[in-house]
Protein backbone atom coordinates (compact mmCIF):
# COMPACT_ATOMS: atom_id res chain seq x y z
CA UNK A 1 0.00 0.00 0.00
CA UNK A 2 2.78 2.42 0.96
CA UNK A 3 4.59 1.56 -2.25
CA UNK A 4 1.40 2.28 -4.25
CA UNK A 5 0.87 5.63 -2.50
CA UNK A 6 4.48 6.54 -3.04
CA UNK A 7 4.20 5.65 -6.71
CA UNK A 8 1.08 7.77 -7.11
CA UNK A 9 2.72 10.70 -5.32
CA UNK A 10 5.76 10.33 -7.54
CA UNK A 11 3.61 10.39 -10.67
CA UNK A 12 1.71 13.46 -9.43
CA UNK A 13 4.94 15.28 -8.63
CA UNK A 14 6.30 14.42 -12.07
CA UNK A 15 3.13 15.73 -13.71
CA UNK A 16 3.31 18.92 -11.65
CA UNK A 17 6.93 19.31 -12.66
CA UNK A 18 6.07 18.93 -16.33
CA UNK A 19 3.18 21.40 -15.98
CA UNK A 20 5.54 23.84 -14.28
CA UNK A 21 8.05 23.59 -17.09
CA UNK A 22 5.31 24.09 -19.70
CA UNK A 23 3.92 27.12 -17.84
CA UNK A 24 7.41 28.60 -17.54
CA UNK A 25 8.04 27.97 -21.25
CA UNK A 26 4.76 29.59 -22.26
CA UNK A 27 5.44 32.51 -19.93
CA UNK A 28 8.83 33.08 -21.49
CA UNK A 29 7.37 32.74 -25.00
CA UNK A 30 4.34 34.97 -24.34
CA UNK A 31 4.57 38.36 -26.04
CA UNK A 32 5.54 41.12 -23.65
CA UNK A 33 4.57 44.68 -24.35
CA UNK A 34 7.43 47.15 -24.43
CA UNK A 35 6.01 50.15 -22.60
CA UNK A 36 9.25 52.11 -22.15
CA UNK A 37 8.00 54.66 -24.72
CA UNK A 38 5.38 55.80 -22.18
CA UNK A 39 8.07 57.37 -19.99
CA UNK A 40 9.96 59.32 -22.66
CA UNK A 41 8.00 62.56 -22.46
CA UNK A 42 5.81 62.21 -25.56
CA UNK A 43 2.42 63.91 -25.52
CA UNK A 44 0.19 60.84 -25.83
CA UNK A 45 -3.11 62.71 -25.74
CA UNK A 46 -5.53 62.55 -28.65
CA UNK A 47 -5.95 65.81 -30.55
CA UNK A 48 -9.19 67.74 -30.24
CA UNK A 49 -10.59 69.29 -33.40
CA UNK A 50 -10.59 73.11 -33.43
CA UNK A 51 -8.39 73.27 -30.33
CA UNK A 52 -4.65 74.02 -30.01
CA UNK A 53 -4.20 74.52 -33.75
CA UNK A 54 -6.03 71.40 -34.97
CA UNK A 55 -8.30 71.77 -37.99
CA UNK A 56 -10.06 69.36 -40.35
CA UNK A 57 -8.54 68.66 -43.76
CA UNK A 58 -11.08 66.06 -44.88
CA UNK A 59 -13.31 63.31 -43.52
CA UNK A 60 -14.74 60.56 -45.72
CA UNK A 61 -17.55 58.25 -44.55
CA UNK A 62 -17.74 56.52 -47.95
CA UNK A 63 -21.39 57.39 -48.41
CA UNK A 64 -22.45 56.69 -52.00
CA UNK A 65 -21.64 54.06 -54.57
CA UNK A 66 -18.13 55.09 -55.55
CA UNK A 67 -14.94 56.75 -54.40
CA UNK A 68 -14.69 60.56 -54.07
CA UNK A 69 -18.38 61.04 -53.29
CA UNK A 70 -19.72 63.13 -50.40
CA UNK A 71 -16.30 63.79 -48.85
CA UNK A 72 -16.37 66.60 -46.28
CA UNK A 73 -13.49 68.99 -46.89
CA UNK A 74 -12.26 71.56 -44.40
CA UNK A 75 -12.21 75.28 -45.21
CA UNK A 76 -8.42 75.24 -45.65
CA UNK A 77 -8.35 72.30 -48.06
CA UNK A 78 -6.66 73.10 -51.37
CA UNK A 79 -6.16 71.06 -54.49
CA UNK A 80 -8.23 68.49 -56.34
CA UNK A 81 -11.10 66.88 -54.47
CA UNK A 82 -10.67 63.65 -56.43
CA UNK A 83 -8.28 62.30 -53.84
CA UNK A 84 -8.82 58.52 -53.99
CA UNK A 85 -7.89 56.03 -56.65
CA UNK A 86 -7.38 52.26 -56.60
CA UNK A 87 -3.99 50.74 -55.91
CA UNK A 88 -1.74 49.93 -58.91
CA UNK A 89 -3.46 47.53 -61.32
CA UNK A 90 -0.60 45.04 -61.44
CA UNK A 91 1.00 42.09 -59.73
CA UNK A 92 1.84 42.76 -56.09
CA UNK A 93 3.71 39.57 -55.18
CA UNK A 94 4.84 36.85 -57.56
CA UNK A 95 4.29 33.28 -56.37
CA UNK A 96 7.11 31.65 -54.43
CA UNK A 97 6.32 28.42 -56.29
CA UNK A 98 7.23 28.59 -59.97
CA UNK A 99 4.94 25.63 -60.62
CA UNK A 100 1.98 27.45 -59.06
CA UNK A 101 1.98 30.98 -60.51
CA UNK A 102 -1.66 31.45 -59.48
CA UNK A 103 -0.48 31.76 -55.87
CA UNK A 104 0.82 35.24 -56.62
CA UNK A 105 -1.12 38.31 -55.44
CA UNK A 106 -2.65 40.73 -57.95
CA UNK A 107 -4.12 44.14 -57.20
CA UNK A 108 -7.16 44.79 -59.40
CA UNK A 109 -9.68 47.67 -59.26
CA UNK A 110 -12.50 45.15 -59.74
CA UNK A 111 -11.93 43.99 -56.17
CA UNK A 112 -12.76 47.42 -54.72
CA UNK A 113 -16.23 48.87 -54.27
CA UNK A 114 -18.13 51.35 -52.11
CA UNK A 115 -21.37 50.15 -50.56
CA UNK A 116 -23.38 50.40 -47.33
CA UNK A 117 -21.21 53.25 -46.04
CA UNK A 118 -17.94 51.38 -46.44
CA UNK A 119 -15.05 51.17 -48.83
CA UNK A 120 -14.89 47.42 -49.38
CA UNK A 121 -11.70 45.68 -50.48
CA UNK A 122 -12.33 42.07 -51.46
CA UNK A 123 -9.78 39.26 -51.56
CA UNK A 124 -10.54 36.03 -53.39
CA UNK A 125 -9.27 33.39 -55.78
CA UNK A 126 -10.76 33.50 -59.26
CA UNK A 127 -10.28 31.01 -62.08
CA UNK A 128 -12.22 33.05 -64.64
CA UNK A 129 -11.05 36.58 -63.93
CA UNK A 130 -11.83 39.33 -66.42
CA UNK A 131 -10.74 42.97 -66.24
CA UNK A 132 -9.34 45.82 -68.33
CA UNK A 133 -5.77 45.19 -67.22
CA UNK A 134 -3.13 42.51 -67.57
CA UNK A 135 -4.39 40.24 -64.78
CA UNK A 136 -4.28 36.50 -65.44
CA UNK A 137 -7.45 34.44 -65.79
CA UNK A 138 -6.66 32.43 -62.65
CA UNK A 139 -5.08 33.77 -59.49
CA UNK A 140 -5.41 35.50 -56.14
CA UNK A 141 -6.92 38.97 -56.47
CA UNK A 142 -7.35 41.83 -54.04
CA UNK A 143 -6.64 45.58 -54.04
CA UNK A 144 -6.62 48.84 -52.18
CA UNK A 145 -7.33 52.54 -52.29
CA UNK A 146 -4.77 55.31 -52.03
CA UNK A 147 -4.20 58.97 -52.67
CA UNK A 148 -1.43 58.44 -55.23
CA UNK A 149 -1.57 57.46 -58.87
CA UNK A 150 1.42 55.98 -60.65
CA UNK A 151 2.24 57.59 -63.98
CA UNK A 152 3.40 55.09 -66.57
CA UNK A 153 4.08 51.45 -65.76
CA UNK A 154 1.92 50.24 -62.85
CA UNK A 155 4.43 47.49 -62.16
CA UNK A 156 6.86 50.23 -61.16
CA UNK A 157 5.48 50.64 -57.64
CA UNK A 158 8.63 52.26 -56.27
CA UNK A 159 7.68 55.91 -56.10
CA UNK A 160 9.67 57.25 -59.03
CA UNK A 161 6.61 58.34 -61.04
CA UNK A 162 4.02 59.28 -58.44
CA UNK A 163 1.19 61.68 -59.12
CA UNK A 164 0.11 62.68 -55.62
CA UNK A 165 -3.65 63.22 -55.50
CA UNK A 166 -3.40 64.06 -51.80
CA UNK A 167 -0.38 64.13 -49.50
CA UNK A 168 0.32 65.69 -46.14
CA UNK A 169 3.21 66.02 -43.73
CA UNK A 170 2.28 65.80 -40.05
CA UNK A 171 -1.24 65.78 -38.63
CA UNK A 172 -3.74 63.26 -37.33
CA UNK A 173 -4.92 60.30 -39.42
CA UNK A 174 -7.69 57.98 -38.22
CA UNK A 175 -9.43 54.99 -39.80
CA UNK A 176 -12.35 52.94 -38.53
CA UNK A 177 -12.23 49.50 -40.08
CA UNK A 178 -13.28 45.87 -39.79
CA UNK A 179 -10.44 43.44 -40.43
CA UNK A 180 -10.76 40.41 -42.72
CA UNK A 181 -11.43 37.11 -40.94
CA UNK A 182 -9.16 35.15 -43.25
CA UNK A 183 -5.80 33.41 -43.01
CA UNK A 184 -3.08 34.03 -45.55
CA UNK A 185 -3.59 37.78 -45.97
CA UNK A 186 -3.22 41.08 -44.17
CA UNK A 187 -4.94 44.44 -44.41
CA UNK A 188 -3.15 47.68 -43.65
CA UNK A 189 -3.41 51.43 -43.22
CA UNK A 190 -0.13 53.10 -44.13
CA UNK A 191 1.44 56.34 -45.27
CA UNK A 192 4.29 56.50 -47.73
CA UNK A 193 6.39 59.18 -49.38
CA UNK A 194 7.56 59.19 -52.97
CA UNK A 195 11.23 59.32 -51.93
CA UNK A 196 11.16 56.84 -49.04
CA UNK A 197 13.87 55.01 -51.01
CA UNK A 198 16.38 57.85 -50.62
CA UNK A 199 19.20 56.82 -48.31
CA UNK A 200 20.99 60.06 -47.55
CA UNK A 201 18.92 61.52 -44.71
CA UNK A 202 17.60 58.52 -42.78
CA UNK A 203 13.82 58.69 -42.32
CA UNK A 204 13.67 62.48 -42.35
CA UNK A 205 13.31 62.53 -46.15
CA UNK A 206 10.52 59.95 -46.14
CA UNK A 207 9.35 57.00 -44.08
CA UNK A 208 6.81 54.25 -44.66
CA UNK A 209 4.49 54.61 -41.67
CA UNK A 210 2.44 51.46 -41.01
CA UNK A 211 -0.39 52.53 -38.72
CA UNK A 212 -1.45 48.88 -38.61
CA UNK A 213 -0.94 45.59 -40.45
CA UNK A 214 -3.39 42.80 -39.58
CA UNK A 215 -1.00 39.85 -39.64
CA UNK A 216 -1.96 38.38 -36.26
CA UNK A 217 -5.26 36.53 -36.77
CA UNK A 218 -3.52 33.14 -36.94
CA UNK A 219 -1.65 33.62 -33.67
CA UNK A 220 -3.41 36.14 -31.45
CA UNK A 221 -6.65 38.04 -32.11
CA UNK A 222 -5.62 40.83 -29.73
CA UNK A 223 -2.15 41.55 -31.08
CA UNK A 224 -1.29 44.34 -33.50
CA UNK A 225 1.89 45.81 -34.88
CA UNK A 226 3.06 49.28 -35.89
CA UNK A 227 6.13 49.88 -38.02
CA UNK A 228 8.37 52.53 -39.58
CA UNK A 229 10.59 51.74 -42.56
CA UNK A 230 13.09 54.08 -44.24
CA UNK A 231 16.10 54.06 -46.60
CA UNK A 232 14.18 51.83 -49.01
CA UNK A 233 13.87 48.05 -48.85
CA UNK A 234 17.33 46.88 -49.87
CA UNK A 235 20.76 46.80 -48.25
CA UNK A 236 20.35 50.26 -46.67
CA UNK A 237 16.89 49.58 -45.22
CA UNK A 238 16.18 50.42 -41.59
CA UNK A 239 13.10 49.98 -39.44
CA UNK A 240 11.52 50.57 -36.05
CA UNK A 241 8.66 48.28 -34.99
CA UNK A 242 6.55 47.15 -32.08
CA UNK A 243 3.95 44.44 -31.44
CA UNK A 244 1.37 45.02 -28.70
CA UNK A 245 -1.02 42.66 -26.97
CA UNK A 246 -4.32 44.36 -26.16
CA UNK A 247 -7.41 43.33 -24.22
CA UNK A 248 -9.92 43.52 -27.08
CA UNK A 249 -10.39 41.12 -30.00
CA UNK A 250 -9.37 43.28 -32.97
CA UNK A 251 -10.92 40.83 -35.43
CA UNK A 252 -14.38 41.21 -33.90
CA UNK A 253 -16.29 44.16 -35.37
CA UNK A 254 -14.99 47.64 -36.12
CA UNK A 255 -12.03 49.30 -34.41
CA UNK A 256 -10.19 52.58 -34.87
CA UNK A 257 -6.50 52.90 -35.80
CA UNK A 258 -4.83 56.29 -35.72
CA UNK A 259 -1.56 58.18 -36.02
CA UNK A 260 -0.55 61.54 -34.57
CA UNK A 261 2.49 62.66 -36.53
CA UNK A 262 4.29 65.71 -35.19
CA UNK A 263 7.59 67.22 -36.42
CA UNK A 264 9.29 65.53 -33.44
CA UNK A 265 7.67 62.11 -32.98
CA UNK A 266 4.89 59.70 -33.92
CA UNK A 267 2.09 58.45 -31.64
CA UNK A 268 -0.06 55.44 -32.61
CA UNK A 269 -3.52 54.69 -31.22
CA UNK A 270 -5.95 51.78 -31.25
CA UNK A 271 -9.52 52.43 -30.14
CA UNK A 272 -8.46 55.83 -28.82
CA UNK A 273 -5.69 54.51 -26.57
CA UNK A 274 -1.98 55.20 -27.26
CA UNK A 275 -0.15 51.99 -28.19
CA UNK A 276 3.28 53.33 -29.24
CA UNK A 277 5.29 56.53 -29.54
CA UNK A 278 8.66 56.85 -31.22
CA UNK A 279 11.13 59.14 -32.99
CA UNK A 280 12.27 56.28 -35.23
CA UNK A 281 14.25 57.34 -38.30
CA UNK A 282 14.41 60.94 -37.12
CA UNK A 283 10.74 61.55 -38.13
CA UNK A 284 9.70 62.22 -41.72
CA UNK A 285 9.36 65.89 -42.63
CA UNK A 286 7.90 65.43 -46.14
CA UNK A 287 4.39 65.00 -47.49
CA UNK A 288 3.13 61.44 -47.68
CA UNK A 289 0.16 59.79 -49.37
CA UNK A 290 -2.40 57.45 -47.75
CA UNK A 291 -2.90 53.76 -48.53
CA UNK A 292 -5.53 51.23 -47.40
CA UNK A 293 -4.68 47.86 -48.87
CA UNK A 294 -5.04 44.10 -48.65
CA UNK A 295 -2.19 41.76 -49.56
CA UNK A 296 -2.24 37.97 -49.94
CA UNK A 297 0.78 35.82 -49.15
CA UNK A 298 2.86 34.50 -52.04
CA UNK A 299 2.09 30.88 -51.21
CA UNK A 300 4.56 30.62 -48.34
CA UNK A 301 2.11 31.49 -45.55
CA UNK A 302 4.24 34.32 -44.13
CA UNK A 303 3.25 37.95 -43.57
CA UNK A 304 4.70 41.14 -42.04
CA UNK A 305 6.18 41.34 -38.53
CA UNK A 306 7.60 37.86 -39.05
CA UNK A 307 4.16 36.32 -38.60
CA UNK A 308 3.05 32.93 -39.90
CA UNK A 309 -0.34 33.87 -41.34
CA UNK A 310 -1.36 30.51 -42.78
CA UNK A 311 -2.62 29.55 -46.22
CA UNK A 312 -5.14 31.62 -48.11
CA UNK A 313 -8.50 29.89 -48.65
CA UNK A 314 -9.29 29.72 -52.36
CA UNK A 315 -12.96 28.94 -51.77
CA UNK A 316 -14.18 32.11 -50.09
CA UNK A 317 -14.48 35.89 -50.49
CA UNK A 318 -12.87 38.02 -47.78
CA UNK A 319 -13.75 41.67 -47.12
CA UNK A 320 -11.77 44.51 -45.55
CA UNK A 321 -14.34 47.15 -44.56
CA UNK A 322 -13.29 50.78 -44.13
CA UNK A 323 -16.01 52.81 -42.42
CA UNK A 324 -14.29 56.19 -42.47
CA UNK A 325 -11.04 58.07 -42.87
CA UNK A 326 -10.29 61.30 -40.99
CA UNK A 327 -7.37 63.60 -41.73
CA UNK A 328 -6.62 66.67 -39.61
CA UNK A 329 -3.73 69.09 -39.58
CA UNK A 330 -2.18 71.32 -36.96
CA UNK A 331 -1.31 74.87 -38.01
CA UNK A 332 1.67 74.86 -35.65
CA UNK A 333 3.33 72.02 -37.59
CA UNK A 334 3.11 73.47 -41.10
CA UNK A 335 6.25 75.60 -40.84
CA UNK A 336 8.38 72.45 -40.48
CA UNK A 337 7.35 70.78 -43.75
CA UNK A 338 10.28 70.24 -46.14
CA UNK A 339 9.88 69.74 -49.88
CA UNK A 340 11.13 66.41 -51.29
CA UNK A 341 13.49 68.20 -53.67
CA UNK A 342 15.50 69.69 -50.81
CA UNK A 343 17.01 66.32 -49.93
CA UNK A 344 20.11 65.05 -51.76
CA UNK A 345 20.66 61.60 -53.18
CA UNK A 346 18.85 59.23 -55.49
CA UNK A 347 16.32 56.46 -54.97
CA UNK A 348 17.46 52.92 -54.21
CA UNK A 349 15.52 51.15 -56.96
CA UNK A 350 17.00 47.66 -56.54
CA UNK A 351 14.24 46.40 -54.24
N, C-alpha and C positions, 0 to 999 in steps of 0.2 A: 504493500500500500504506500509506504513512504517513498519507495522507488518510483511508483507511478506518479505520486504528487510532485516529486522532484522533477520528473520528466516533463510533466505538464507545465510546471513553473519555468523550466528551462526553455521550453518551446515558446511560452508567452513572452519571456524576456527577449528571446531572439527576435520574435515578431515586433516587439516594441522597439528593439534596436534598429531593425530594418526600417520601420515606420519613421523613426527619428532621423535616420540617414536620408530617407526620401524627402521628409519635410525640410531638412537642412538644405538639400540639393535644390528643391523647388524655391526655397527662400532666396538662395544665392542666385538662382536663375531668373527670379521674378524681376520685371522691369522696375527700376527705381527712378523716380522723378528727380531730376537735377533742379533744385530750386534756389541755387546760389544767385541767380539773376535777380531774385526778389530783393536782395540786400545791396544792390549796386547803385542805388539812387535814381533809377529811372522813374519817371512819372507814369504809373500804370493805370491811371484813371481813364475812363472812356471820355471822348470829347462830347461836348454838348452843343448842338447846332445853335448858331447865332449868339454864342458866348465865347469870350476870349479869342476872338478872331476867326472862329469857325463859320464857314458858310457852305451852302449846298452848291455843288457843281451839277450833278444830275442824279436822279433816282428813277430806276426802271422796274416796274412791277410786271412787265411782260403781259400787259393786257392787250388783247387783239389776236390776230391770227398770223402775225409775222413779226420779224425783227424791226426795230426802229419805229414802233408805233406807240403813241401815248406816253413817251418818255417825258418826265418832268425836268426841265432844265432850270438852273438857277439864274438869277438876273445877271451874273457876271460871266456866264458861259459864252465863249466865243468859238467860232469855227463851225464846221458842218455838223448838222444834227443827225446825219446818217452815220452813227458811230459804230454799229455792230456789223460784222460780216462773219461768214463761217470760216472755220480753220482751213488751212491749205488743202485743196482737193488733190491729194496725192498719197503715196504710201508713207506711213509713219514709221513702222518697224518692219523690216524684212524678216521672214521666218528663219529661225535658227536651224531648221531642218530643211536641207536642200531638196529632199524628196517629198516635202509637204509644204509647198509654197503658199498654200491657202491658210497657213497658220500665221501669216504676216498680218499686220494691222493697217487698215486703210482708213483715212479720214475722207468722208464723202458728205456733201451738203444734204443729200437725201436723208441722212440719219438725224437731221436737226429739224425741229418744228417748234412752233409756239402754240400752246393750247391750254385752256383752263387756268390761265393766269400763271403759266410756267413756261420757261424755255426748257424744252425737253431734248436731251441728247440720248439717242438710242445706241445700243451696242448689240449686234447680233451677227450670226453666221448666215450668209446667203449663198445658195448655189445657182441662183438665176438672177444675179444682180444686173440692173440696167441703170445707167446714168449718162450724163453729158460729158463725163471725163474719161480718164484712162483706167478706171478701176477694172479689175478682172471680173469674170462672171461668177467665180466662186471664191469666197474668202471671208475674213472677219472684218466687219465694217463698223465704224463709229464716227465721232466727229467732235466739234466744239464750236464755240463762238468766241470772237476776239475783236479787239479794236484796232487791228492792223491788217492791211492787205498786202500780200507779196506781189510786187511787180515782176513780170516775167515768169520764169520757171518755178512752179509751185513746189517742185522737189528740192529747190534751194531754200530750205527753211532756216537759214543761218543768219538772217538779219541784214544781209548786204543790200537788199533791194526792198526795204520796207516802205510802204505808204501808210503813215500813221493816221488813222481816222480819229483816234483820240488817245492822248498820252498825257501823263501828269507826273511831276516830281513832288513827292511829299503828299501828306493828306491822310484821310481816313477812308478805307475801302471795306465795305461789308457785303456779304452774301448770305442769303438764307437759302438752304438747299437740302434736298433729301438724297442721300447717297445710294448708289446702286447696291442691291442685295445679290451680288454675283461674284463668284470667284474668278480669278484670272484677269481682272482688270482693275483700274483705279481711276477715279475722277479727281479733278484738281481745280483749284482757283489759284492763279499765279500771275505775277507781273514780270515783264521782261523788257529790256531795253534793246535797241537795235545794235548797240556796240558792246553788249555784254562780253563779246569775244575779244575785246581789246585787253592786252596784258600789261600795259604800262603803268596803270594807276590803281591797281587792286580793284576793289569793288566800287570805288568812288565814281568811276566812269561807266558804271552799269552793272547791275546784279540781278540775276534771276531770283525773284522773291516768291517762294512757294508758301502761300498762306495756309493751304492744306493739301495733302495727297492721301486719298483714302485707300491705303494699301494694307489695312490691318484687319479686315473682316475675317480672314482665315485664322488669325491668331488671337485677336482680342478686340471685341466690339467697342471697347471704351478707350482704345489707344488712338493717338493721332500724332502726326509729325509735322514740323515746320522746318523749312530749309532755306538757306541762302547759297547761291552758287555764283562764282565770278571767275574772271580770267578764262572764259570759254570752257570747253569740255575735254580738252586734250591734256598734254603734258604739263601745262601751266595751271590747270584747273585747281581751284580752292573752294572750300565749302565750310559752312557752319550749320549744324543741325541739332535738333532735339526731338525726342519722342516722349510724350506725356501719357500717363494713365489717368483717366478721369473717372468720375462716378457714374456718368450717364452713358447709355448705349447710343453711340453716335450713328448707328445704322437703323435706329428706330425713329421714324418720323423726320421732321425738319429740325435743323439746327443752324445757328449762325456762326460764321467764321469771318474774322475781321483782322485788319492790319492798321495800326497807327504808325505812320512813317514820318519821322521828324528829320531835320537836317543832322541830328546827332545820334539817333538810335531808332530801332524798330521795336514795336510792341505788338504781339499777336494775342488774339482773343478767341475763345470758343464759348458760345452762349453767354456773351457779355463778361466773362471772367478772363483776366490775363493769364496766359499759359506760357509765355516766353517773352523776354526782352533781351536785345543784343545790339552790339555795335559792329557785328561781323562784317569784314571786308572794308571797314572804314565808312560805310553807309553811302549808298548811291545818291548822287546829286543831280542826276539827269532824268528827263521825262521817260516814263515807261508805259507800255500798253498793257491792257488787261486780257486775260485768257481764262476761259472756263472750258475744260476739255475732258474727254474720256480716252483712255489708252488701254489697249488689250495687250497682254503679254505676247511674246514672239514664239510661243510654243514651249518655253522653258519653265513657265510657272513662277518666274521671279518678277518682282516689282521694285519700286523705289524704297529707300530706307533699308535696303537689304532684306526685304520681306519676301517670304515664300507665300505667294498669293494663290497658288493652286492652278488648276486647268480651267480654261474658259469653256462653258457649256454651249455647245453648238446647237442645242435644241430650243433655246429660249430667246426672249427679247428683253434686255435690261434697259432701265431708264434712269438717267441722272436728271433730277428735277431742280431747276433753279427758280425760286419764287421771286426773288428780287436782287437787285444790285444797287448799292448806295455808294456814291463818291462825293466826299466833301474835301474842302481845302481850307487851309489856315493862312490868312493874309500875312501873318508874321513869318511864314516860312518862304514866301515867294522870292524874297531877295537873295536867297541862297541857291537858287536853281542855276545850273551851269549848262550851257549848250554842248551837245555832243562834240561839235567841231573843235572845241577848245582843248580836247585831250589828244595827246600825241599817240603815235603808234598805229599799227594796222590790226585787222581782225585775224584771229587764228581760225582759219577755215578748214583745218585738217579733220576736225571731228564735229 
